[in-house]
Amino acid sequence: MTETRAGFVALIGEPNAGKSTLLNRMVGAKVSIVTHKVQTTRARIRGIAMEGQAQIVFVDTPGLFRPRRRLDRAMVAAAWGGAADADIVVLLVEAHRGLTEGVRSILDTLKDRLPKGTRVALAINKIDRVKAETLLALSQELNAAYEFAKTFMISAEKGYGVQDLKEWLAAEVPAGPWFYPEDQIADLPMRMIAAEVTREKLTLRLHEELPYQLTVETERWEDRKDGSARIDQIVYVAREGHKGIVLGNRGETIKAVGKAAREELTEFLGRPVHLFLTVKVRPNWLEESERYNEMGLDFRDGD
């Protein structure tokens, strides 16, 4: 009988490098929210991918950036915590942006923050955006800056090179029993996944800073006898003015958000969903430890 393997893989990189897109591609389902806005991923969402007899548990970390606020600091602490606990780390770098200041800073920190002997693979993402000679030069430059275990050229969005990376990870994770049942794709509670789906829809609808000033929590989840689920969620915003923006003219924005989130949750759960959204003003939610617990972050890491 073939031996089973299982291990944790942390995806790290700058905001928008494509970590969530890669995670969703590897797992084959949407478990991490993907938007064009940076710093979308707040909690360490774990996606679980099977490859042969290997189970790869992905720790999708918030993008690494220079933190300004408490929430930012807690997110960056969660990202480095996820990387330090992993068996293998994959650094994603955007091909068209190359070796930025942010990537240099991550490489310097990797040397200090990771336990000795942790293997780091390099995945140059969005390769469809640049010429082959640019890729080659970038790969050489990055490998000169850090000793990577292996380099992959991928497009997480299009799927190029992703299977090669997945097969390599499957062979590299430690031998041992699986951590999760074979058919499980994420270890986040469904309440949190549901809140993330709604937050994604809000992020796509709203502009500029507002998405970072709001959070979504699932207040109630009721499984009904007819097989459907009733989900009540609260959207917390920091200011009264924000509430008006989230609601929209005659409640149109929140209605559209609710409809999009309900449709996605119905598909994800494979059963009807009744979704009810309430918008509440909480001026200090960014300073409340309970909000951080709901997001799977440690409030103290923001100090």
PyMOL commands that set and color helices and strands:
alter all, ss='L'
color gray80, all
select helices_A, chain A and resi 19-27+70-85+101-113+127-129+132-145+162-172+190-205+210-213+240-247+249-269+285-287+289-295+299-302
alter helices_A, ss='H'
color red, helices_A
select strands_A, chain A and resi 5-13+45-51+54-60+88-94+119-125+150-153+214-223+229-237+273-281
alter strands_A, ss='S'
color yellow, strands_A
deselect
rebuild
show_as cartoon
